[in-house]
């Protein structure tokens, strides 16, 4: 964000998405909110489901409440395609949610909080991306983790048999899609954002 920060039009505030006072203060005078804060590592969610529930569900509820209280015009909420479960055929946005991990359950619950805010008159547009990849990604994610092991000369570590399917979405494509949703999307619209290639972890 260094280049953008030099414009003088951005201020940075560090805080927690589950801190109600911080959320309301951060939203004061704001026109639009991009809500991307989340615990997002699916396998870790089995070890600490309560942390995922607190950050993803409770945090989203506080973001929605803060936006309503402060008169924010539009909230862009980033969910996940994992709310559909382990299916790998294309899913329509109105397909049934069948989350299969504590992470996915917490994100589906977060969307229930979005639904509540929509009933109160807040325009919340939801995007459900597949696995986003790109520069600066957290080192615990699949591609940077594999690259780090490769550079260290260590063997790759696969969870399970390695045949789990992953669809990868370049972060630039994700950003372009989100920009389009904000500019041209329908009020309270929900949009899947998918990559074009699906590969098993073993293939990667």
C-alpha positions as CSV (number, residue, x, y, z in Angstrom):
1,X,0.0,0.0,0.0
2,X,3.0,2.3,0.1
3,X,2.3,4.0,-3.2
4,X,-1.4,4.6,-2.3
5,X,-0.5,5.9,1.2
6,X,1.7,8.6,-0.3
7,X,-1.3,10.1,-2.0
8,X,-2.4,11.5,1.4
9,X,-5.9,10.2,0.8
10,X,-5.5,7.1,2.9
11,X,-5.1,6.7,6.7
12,X,-4.2,3.4,8.3
13,X,-5.7,2.1,11.5
14,X,-4.6,-1.1,13.1
15,X,-7.2,-3.0,15.1
16,X,-9.3,-6.2,15.5
17,X,-12.4,-7.0,13.5
18,X,-14.0,-8.2,16.8
19,X,-13.5,-4.9,18.5
20,X,-16.8,-3.1,18.2
21,X,-15.6,0.3,19.2
22,X,-12.7,0.1,16.8
23,X,-14.9,-1.0,13.9
24,X,-17.4,1.9,14.5
25,X,-14.5,4.5,14.8
26,X,-12.9,3.2,11.6
27,X,-16.1,3.4,9.6
28,X,-17.0,7.0,10.7
29,X,-17.4,9.1,7.5
30,X,-16.8,6.2,5.2
31,X,-18.8,5.6,2.0
32,X,-17.8,2.0,1.2
33,X,-16.3,-0.9,3.1
34,X,-14.4,-3.9,1.7
35,X,-14.7,-6.6,4.4
36,X,-11.9,-9.1,3.8
37,X,-10.9,-9.8,7.4
38,X,-11.0,-13.6,8.1
39,X,-9.3,-16.6,9.5
40,X,-8.9,-18.5,6.2
41,X,-6.9,-21.7,6.5
42,X,-9.4,-24.6,6.2
43,X,-7.3,-27.3,7.8
44,X,-6.4,-25.1,10.8
45,X,-10.1,-24.6,11.5
46,X,-10.4,-28.2,12.7
47,X,-7.9,-27.3,15.5
48,X,-9.5,-24.0,16.6
49,X,-13.1,-23.8,15.3
50,X,-14.0,-21.2,18.1
51,X,-11.4,-18.8,16.7
52,X,-12.8,-19.1,13.2
53,X,-16.3,-18.6,14.5
54,X,-15.3,-15.5,16.5
55,X,-13.3,-13.8,13.6
56,X,-15.5,-14.8,10.7
57,X,-19.0,-14.8,12.1
58,X,-18.9,-12.5,15.0
59,X,-16.4,-10.1,13.2
60,X,-18.8,-10.0,10.2
61,X,-21.8,-9.2,12.5
62,X,-19.9,-6.3,14.0
63,X,-18.8,-5.0,10.6
64,X,-22.5,-5.1,9.5
65,X,-23.7,-3.4,12.7
66,X,-21.0,-0.7,12.4
67,X,-21.8,0.0,8.8
68,X,-25.5,0.3,9.6
69,X,-24.8,2.6,12.6
70,X,-22.4,4.8,10.7
71,X,-24.5,5.1,7.5
72,X,-22.1,3.3,5.2
73,X,-23.6,3.1,1.7
74,X,-22.1,-0.2,0.4
75,X,-20.3,-3.1,1.9
76,X,-18.3,-5.6,-0.2
77,X,-18.1,-8.9,1.8
78,X,-15.6,-11.5,0.7
79,X,-16.9,-15.0,1.4
80,X,-15.6,-18.3,-0.2
81,X,-16.7,-20.9,-2.7
82,X,-16.1,-23.4,0.1
83,X,-19.6,-22.6,1.5
84,X,-20.8,-25.0,-1.3
85,X,-18.9,-27.9,0.2
86,X,-16.6,-30.3,-1.7
87,X,-18.4,-30.2,-5.0
88,X,-16.2,-29.5,-8.1
89,X,-18.8,-29.0,-10.8
90,X,-19.8,-25.3,-11.3
91,X,-22.3,-24.0,-8.7
92,X,-24.9,-21.3,-9.2
93,X,-25.0,-18.5,-6.7
94,X,-28.3,-19.8,-5.4
95,X,-27.0,-23.4,-4.9
96,X,-27.5,-24.9,-1.4
97,X,-24.7,-24.3,1.1
98,X,-23.2,-27.6,2.3
99,X,-20.0,-26.4,4.1
100,X,-17.6,-29.3,5.1
101,X,-15.1,-27.7,7.4
102,X,-15.3,-25.4,10.4
103,X,-13.8,-22.6,8.2
104,X,-16.6,-23.0,5.6
105,X,-19.2,-23.3,8.3
106,X,-18.0,-20.0,9.8
107,X,-18.1,-18.3,6.4
108,X,-21.6,-19.6,5.8
109,X,-22.6,-18.2,9.2
110,X,-21.0,-14.9,8.3
111,X,-23.3,-14.8,5.2
112,X,-26.3,-15.2,7.6
113,X,-25.1,-12.0,9.3
114,X,-25.0,-10.4,5.9
115,X,-28.6,-11.4,5.3
116,X,-29.6,-9.8,8.6
117,X,-27.9,-6.6,7.6
118,X,-29.6,-6.6,4.2
119,X,-33.0,-6.9,5.9
120,X,-32.1,-3.7,7.7
121,X,-31.5,-1.8,4.4
122,X,-27.7,-2.2,4.0
123,X,-26.4,-2.9,0.5
124,X,-24.1,-5.8,1.0
125,X,-22.6,-7.4,-2.1
126,X,-21.0,-10.8,-1.6
127,X,-18.3,-12.4,-3.6
128,X,-17.4,-16.1,-3.3
129,X,-13.9,-16.6,-4.8
130,X,-12.0,-19.8,-5.3
131,X,-8.4,-20.2,-4.1
132,X,-6.7,-16.8,-4.7
133,X,-3.0,-16.8,-5.5
134,X,-0.5,-14.0,-6.0
135,X,2.4,-12.0,-4.8
136,X,2.7,-11.5,-1.1
137,X,0.3,-14.3,-0.2
138,X,0.6,-15.7,3.4
139,X,3.3,-18.4,3.6
140,X,0.9,-21.0,5.0
141,X,-1.0,-21.2,1.7
142,X,-0.3,-24.0,-0.8
143,X,1.8,-22.3,-3.5
144,X,4.1,-20.2,-1.3
145,X,4.4,-23.1,1.1
146,X,5.5,-25.4,-1.7
147,X,7.9,-22.7,-3.1
148,X,9.4,-22.2,0.3
149,X,10.0,-26.0,0.8
150,X,11.5,-26.2,-2.7
151,X,13.9,-23.3,-2.1
152,X,14.9,-24.9,1.2
153,X,15.5,-28.3,-0.5
154,X,12.9,-30.0,1.6
155,X,10.3,-32.5,0.5
156,X,6.7,-31.3,-0.1
157,X,4.2,-32.2,2.6
158,X,0.8,-33.4,1.4
159,X,-2.3,-33.6,3.5
160,X,-4.2,-36.8,2.8
161,X,-3.5,-38.5,-0.5
162,X,-2.9,-35.2,-2.4
163,X,-5.8,-35.7,-4.8
164,X,-7.9,-32.9,-3.3
165,X,-9.0,-30.6,-6.1
166,X,-8.1,-26.9,-6.1
167,X,-9.2,-24.1,-8.5
168,X,-6.8,-21.2,-8.5
169,X,-7.7,-17.6,-9.1
170,X,-5.0,-15.0,-9.8
171,X,-5.3,-12.1,-7.4
172,X,-5.4,-9.5,-10.2
173,X,-8.4,-11.3,-11.7
174,X,-10.0,-11.2,-8.3
175,X,-9.4,-7.5,-7.9
176,X,-10.8,-6.8,-11.4
177,X,-13.9,-8.8,-10.6
178,X,-14.5,-7.1,-7.2
179,X,-14.1,-3.7,-9.0
180,X,-16.8,-4.7,-11.4
181,X,-19.1,-5.9,-8.7
182,X,-18.7,-2.6,-6.9
183,X,-19.3,-0.5,-10.0
184,X,-21.9,-2.5,-11.9
185,X,-23.2,-5.1,-9.5
186,X,-26.8,-5.3,-8.3
187,X,-27.8,-4.1,-4.9
188,X,-27.4,-7.1,-2.5
189,X,-26.0,-9.2,-5.3
190,X,-24.0,-12.4,-4.7
191,X,-21.3,-13.4,-7.2
192,X,-19.0,-16.5,-7.7
193,X,-15.5,-15.6,-8.8
194,X,-13.8,-18.7,-10.2
195,X,-10.4,-19.6,-11.7
196,X,-10.3,-21.5,-14.9
197,X,-8.0,-24.3,-14.0
198,X,-8.7,-27.1,-11.5
199,X,-5.8,-29.3,-10.4
200,X,-5.2,-31.7,-7.6
201,X,-2.6,-30.8,-5.0
202,X,-0.5,-33.7,-6.3
203,X,-0.5,-32.2,-9.8
204,X,0.5,-28.8,-8.4
